[in-house]
């Protein structure tokens, strides 16, 4: 991965079932429909959003169309061909250029869980990260209670390495951690890993951050 490598994919990216494209502020209604839901936020690192919070997150994500430096990211809307509406988003973030590491995330409206959208969209982002950006390792993180997202990550070729133990304090979300990993070596592609937090069972196709 060259120090000069910049990833600015040509969009939209069409798969068999949906289109991936940059978000726009015109997507507010569709995005807020899942950002405002407690069942979407419960396994993530944020609470259900107010309209004002959604607008702020969306404005930041609209600008995330290229990766050049650490913490830069791509955030793409997931838009099924048959509806033309935003049903979720998928993200690729550059965690460390020096170590060629990235992170993948996805959020889907619960009405569209169980259709394979998260796996299909995240696969596109892995191809961009490994193929065009030249990353060596991409990780995904999810709460261990989030069995739906854990299965998505495993379908992407990740395996559970250990658990991250978390202790939260109020709404600050302060966390005391021990950081275990889930990883898998893929021939000619690199290493993937996931951090998992333990708890009771549940399902959600949400793995990542809002903005």
PyMOL commands that set and color helices and strands:
alter all, ss='L'
color gray80, all
select helices_A, chain A and resi 25-35+38-41+51-62+110-112+117-132+147-155+170-172
alter helices_A, ss='H'
color red, helices_A
select strands_A, chain A and resi 13-14+18-22+73-80+86-96+101-108+137-143+183-186+190-197+206-207
alter strands_A, ss='S'
color yellow, strands_A
deselect
rebuild
show_as cartoon
